[in-house]
Amino acid sequence: MNLNKQRAFIIHFIFFLILTLLLYVGIKYVFPLLMPFVIGIVIAMSFRNLIDLIEKKTHIKRVFISILTLLVFYSLLGFIISLIGVKMVNFVSSLFYNLPTLYKETLLPALNTVTDNMIEKYPSTRTYLDNFMSNIDQSVFTYLSQISTKVVSMATGFAGMLPTLLIKFIFTIVSSFFFTIDYYKITRFIVRQFKPEHQKVILNLKDNVIGSLGNFIKAYTAIISITFAELSIGFWILGIPSPFLFGLLVAIIDIMPILGTGAVLLPWSVIAFIIGNTKIGMGMLILYVVITVVRQILEPKIVGQQIGLYPIVTLILMYVGAQLMGVLGLLILPIMATILIKLNKEGSIHLFKI
């Protein structure tokens, strides 16, 4: 009996490893290759219930409802992207062109004040501080010229990528129309390829994957919303212009594990202290600490509640996933654990006792 249990455990463990490997290979290599079609079917699945409801209420053919729904969706999406893009380009352009003026009129006078005070208190440091200021001037103008070169290089690189991006975008739109219009035909065809006894497992797996992804989206939407509110209120209190726009940009950056709010708030704080603006410097530092603490406390709890895992288990899986697979691992392992737990509860697999 014990031998049978051990054999079953080994089989289930090997199954788990194979599933993890396939999922990792699929996300890292297959998904990027088929990304336009992946996005297309995700869009089709997102609008399925809405289209079903409209079709039921109006008795209009699904094809017409699908086309109209997607036309409205892409029109709104294009409008929002254009609006945000114009604001971002204007902001970056104004910031880029104002950097020399900001240095000469704000940063340089502040540095001169600091060095003059140091020379007054410690006259022997005059030579070193004069050399330091000379090196600072040279370094800043070299850095500004490098930024100009990088901006031009990035613009040229982006222009070179436009044809490829345009092709992917066109295939995404076309595939989303086909998937949305023929959603049930496609799904029924895929299900028919499996034996009847396996079809229920496949459908349960599909529902669990979709449900887990949906819960993850809900969880991180809540996290972004909380961070956005904290940032906007903090920027508003500190008197930062356009606090809601800056709050949104930094909140989006914060969701990226490699960057986070520290990539913006900490340099901002350092620069503010250098130019003598203690209020902004301390405010940015306090804001960074508050956001970091709140996110570290709430993220495992919110994500765990949405996907049905204990917060500490979610935290461990997110950490291990990030170490093994990078940013994708933050999502892959918790989602896989959620799917396995649901399948185990339903009796489709038997990995552990609950």
C-alpha positions in Angstrom: 0.0 0.0 0.0 2.8 2.4 1.0 4.6 1.4 -2.2 1.6 2.4 -4.3 1.3 5.7 -2.5 5.0 6.4 -3.1 4.6 5.5 -6.8 1.5 7.7 -7.1 3.4 10.6 -5.4 6.4 10.2 -7.8 4.1 10.1 -10.8 2.2 13.3 -9.7 5.5 15.0 -8.9 6.9 14.2 -12.3 3.6 15.4 -13.9 4.0 18.7 -12.0 7.6 19.1 -13.2 6.7 18.4 -16.8 3.7 20.8 -16.6 6.0 23.5 -15.1 8.6 22.9 -17.9 6.0 23.0 -20.6 4.4 26.2 -19.2 7.8 27.9 -18.9 8.8 26.9 -22.5 5.4 28.0 -23.8 5.5 31.4 -22.1 9.2 32.1 -22.9 9.4 30.9 -26.4 6.0 30.0 -27.9 3.9 32.9 -26.6 6.2 35.6 -28.0 6.1 33.9 -31.4 2.3 33.7 -31.4 1.6 36.8 -29.3 -0.7 38.5 -31.9 -2.9 35.3 -31.8 -2.7 35.0 -28.0 -3.8 38.6 -27.6 -6.5 38.0 -30.1 -8.0 35.0 -28.3 -7.7 36.8 -24.9 -9.7 39.7 -26.4 -12.3 37.2 -27.8 -12.6 35.5 -24.4 -12.9 38.9 -22.6 -15.9 40.0 -24.8 -17.6 36.6 -25.0 -20.1 37.2 -22.2 -20.9 40.7 -23.3 -21.6 39.6 -26.9 -23.6 36.6 -25.6 -25.8 38.9 -23.5 -26.3 41.4 -26.4 -27.1 38.6 -28.8 -29.7 37.1 -26.3 -31.4 40.5 -25.7 -31.4 41.8 -29.3 -31.5 38.5 -31.3 -29.0 40.1 -33.7 -26.5 37.7 -35.3 -23.3 37.2 -33.4 -21.1 38.2 -36.3 -22.6 41.8 -36.4 -22.4 42.2 -32.6 -18.8 41.0 -32.6 -17.7 43.4 -35.3 -19.5 46.3 -33.7 -18.1 45.5 -30.2 -14.6 45.2 -31.5 -14.8 48.4 -33.6 -15.9 50.3 -30.5 -13.2 48.7 -28.4 -10.4 49.5 -30.8 -11.7 53.0 -31.4 -11.6 53.7 -27.6 -8.2 52.0 -27.2 -6.8 54.1 -30.1 -8.1 57.3 -28.6 -6.7 56.5 -25.1 -3.3 55.5 -26.4 -3.1 58.6 -28.6 -4.1 60.9 -25.7 -1.6 59.3 -23.3 1.1 59.2 -26.1 0.7 62.9 -26.9 0.9 63.9 -23.2 4.0 61.6 -22.7 5.8 63.0 -25.7 5.1 66.6 -24.7 6.2 65.9 -21.1 9.5 64.1 -22.1 10.2 66.8 -24.8 9.8 69.6 -22.3 11.8 67.8 -19.7 14.6 67.0 -22.2 14.9 70.6 -23.5 14.7 72.1 -20.0 17.5 70.0 -18.5 20.3 72.5 -19.3 18.2 75.4 -17.9 17.4 73.3 -14.8 21.1 72.6 -14.3 22.3 76.2 -14.8 19.5 78.0 -12.9 18.8 75.5 -10.1 21.3 72.7 -9.6 24.5 74.7 -10.2 23.6 77.6 -7.9 22.8 75.1 -5.1 26.1 73.3 -5.6 27.9 76.7 -5.6 26.2 77.6 -2.3 27.3 74.3 -0.8 30.9 74.6 -1.9 31.1 78.3 -0.8 29.9 77.3 2.6 32.5 74.5 2.7 35.3 76.8 1.6 34.3 79.4 4.2 34.4 76.8 7.0 37.4 74.9 5.6 39.6 77.2 3.4 42.1 74.4 2.8 39.5 72.5 0.7 39.3 75.3 -1.9 41.5 73.6 -4.5 39.7 70.3 -4.2 36.2 71.9 -4.4 37.2 74.0 -7.4 38.4 70.9 -9.2 35.2 69.1 -8.1 33.0 71.8 -9.5 35.0 71.9 -12.7 34.6 68.1 -13.1 30.9 68.4 -12.3 30.4 70.9 -15.1 32.3 68.7 -17.6 30.4 65.6 -16.4 27.0 67.2 -16.7 27.5 68.5 -20.2 29.0 65.2 -21.3 26.0 63.4 -19.7 23.5 65.8 -21.5 25.2 65.2 -24.8 25.1 61.4 -24.2 21.4 61.7 -23.4 20.8 63.5 -26.7 22.7 60.8 -28.6 20.7 58.1 -26.7 17.4 59.8 -27.4 18.2 60.1 -31.1 19.3 56.4 -31.1 16.1 55.3 -29.4 13.9 57.3 -31.8 15.8 55.8 -34.7 15.5 52.3 -33.3 11.8 52.7 -32.6 11.3 54.0 -36.2 13.0 50.9 -37.4 10.7 48.7 -35.3 7.5 50.3 -36.6 7.0 48.1 -39.6 7.3 44.9 -37.4 5.1 46.4 -34.8 2.5 47.4 -37.4 2.4 43.9 -38.8 1.9 42.4 -35.4 -0.8 44.9 -34.6 -2.6 44.2 -37.8 -2.5 40.4 -37.2 -3.7 41.0 -33.6 -6.7 43.0 -34.8 -7.6 40.5 -37.6 -7.1 37.4 -35.3 -9.3 39.0 -32.6 -12.1 39.5 -35.1 -11.9 35.8 -36.3 -11.6 34.4 -32.7 -14.5 36.6 -31.5 -16.9 35.8 -34.4 -16.1 32.0 -34.4 -15.3 31.6 -30.7 -17.7 28.7 -30.0 -16.8 26.9 -33.3 -13.1 27.1 -32.5 -13.5 25.9 -28.9 -15.8 23.0 -29.8 -13.3 21.9 -32.5 -10.4 21.9 -29.9 -12.5 20.0 -27.3 -13.5 17.3 -29.9 -9.8 16.4 -30.3 -9.7 14.9 -26.9 -11.3 11.7 -25.6 -14.7 12.1 -23.9 -13.3 11.2 -20.5 -10.6 13.9 -20.9 -12.8 16.7 -22.2 -14.1 17.5 -18.7 -10.6 17.9 -17.4 -9.6 20.1 -20.3 -12.7 22.3 -19.8 -12.0 22.5 -16.0 -8.4 23.4 -16.8 -9.4 26.1 -19.2 -11.9 27.6 -16.7 -9.2 27.4 -13.9 -6.6 29.1 -16.0 -8.9 31.9 -17.1 -10.2 32.3 -13.6 -6.7 32.4 -12.1 -5.5 35.0 -14.7 -8.6 37.0 -14.1 -8.0 37.0 -10.3 -4.4 38.0 -10.9 -5.5 40.9 -13.0 -8.0 41.9 -10.3 -5.3 41.7 -7.6 -2.7 43.8 -9.4 -5.4 46.3 -10.5 -6.2 46.8 -6.8 -2.4 47.1 -6.0 -1.9 49.7 -8.8 -5.0 51.6 -7.7 -3.7 51.7 -4.0 -0.3 52.9 -5.2 -1.8 55.4 -7.5 -3.9 56.9 -4.7 -0.9 57.1 -2.4 1.3 58.7 -5.0 -1.3 61.2 -6.1 -2.1 62.3 -2.6 1.6 62.5 -1.7 2.4 64.5 -4.8 -0.6 66.8 -4.2 0.5 67.5 -0.6 4.0 68.2 -1.8 2.7 70.6 -4.4 4.0 68.6 -7.5 2.3 69.8 -10.7 0.0 67.3 -12.4 0.0 65.0 -9.4 -2.5 62.5 -10.9 -0.5 62.2 -14.1 2.8 61.6 -12.2 0.9 59.3 -9.8 -0.3 57.2 -12.7 3.2 57.0 -14.4 5.0 56.0 -11.2 2.3 53.5 -10.2 2.7 51.8 -13.6 6.5 51.7 -13.0 6.0 50.3 -9.5 4.3 47.2 -10.9 7.6 46.3 -12.6 9.7 44.3 -10.0 13.0 45.4 -11.5 12.2 49.1 -11.2 9.5 50.0 -8.6 8.8 53.4 -7.2 12.4 53.7 -5.9 13.6 54.2 -9.5 11.7 57.5 -9.5 11.2 58.6 -5.9 14.8 58.0 -4.6 16.6 60.0 -7.4 14.0 62.7 -7.1 14.7 62.9 -3.3 18.4 63.1 -3.8 18.2 65.8 -6.4 15.8 67.8 -4.2 18.2 67.6 -1.3 21.1 68.7 -3.5 19.3 71.8 -4.7 18.3 72.6 -1.2 14.6 71.7 -1.4 14.4 69.8 1.9 10.6 69.6 1.9 10.5 67.7 -1.4 13.5 65.6 -0.5 12.0 64.4 2.8 8.5 64.1 1.2 9.7 61.8 -1.6 11.7 59.7 0.9 8.8 59.3 3.3 6.4 58.6 0.3 8.8 55.9 -0.9 9.0 54.2 2.5 5.2 54.3 3.0 4.5 52.9 -0.5 7.1 50.1 -0.1 5.8 49.1 3.3 2.2 49.1 2.3 2.9 47.1 -0.9 5.0 44.5 0.9 2.2 44.0 3.4 -0.8 44.1 1.0 0.6 42.4 -2.1 0.9 38.8 -0.8 -2.5 39.2 1.1 -4.4 40.7 -1.9 -2.9 38.2 -4.4 -3.4 35.3 -2.0 -7.1 36.2 -1.4 -7.8 36.4 -5.1 -6.1 33.2 -6.1 -7.0 31.2 -2.9 -3.5 30.8 -1.4 -2.2 31.7 2.0 -0.2 35.0 1.9 3.0 33.3 3.0 2.6 30.6 0.4 2.0 33.3 -2.3 5.0 35.2 -1.1 7.2 32.1 -1.3 6.0 31.2 -4.8 6.4 34.7 -6.1 10.0 34.8 -4.7 11.0 31.4 -6.0 9.3 32.1 -9.4 11.2 35.4 -9.7 14.5 33.7 -8.9 14.0 30.9 -11.4 12.2 32.7 -14.2 12.6 36.4 -13.7 9.5 38.7 -13.9 7.4 35.9 -15.5 8.0 33.7 -12.5 6.1 36.1 -10.3 2.9 35.1 -12.1 3.7 31.5 -13.3 4.2 29.7 -10.0 1.3 31.2 -8.1 -1.1 30.6 -11.1 0.1 27.0 -11.4 -0.3 26.4 -7.7 -3.9 27.8 -7.9 -4.8 25.6 -10.8 -3.4 22.5 -9.2 -5.3 23.3 -5.9 -8.5 23.7 -7.8 -8.1 20.6 -9.8 -7.2 18.7 -6.6 -10.4 20.0 -4.9 -12.5 18.9 -7.9 -10.9 15.4 -7.9 -9.4 15.7 -11.3 -6.0 15.1 -9.8 -4.9 13.8 -6.4 -1.7 15.5 -5.2 -2.5 16.2 -1.5 -5.2 16.0 1.1 -7.0 19.2 2.1 
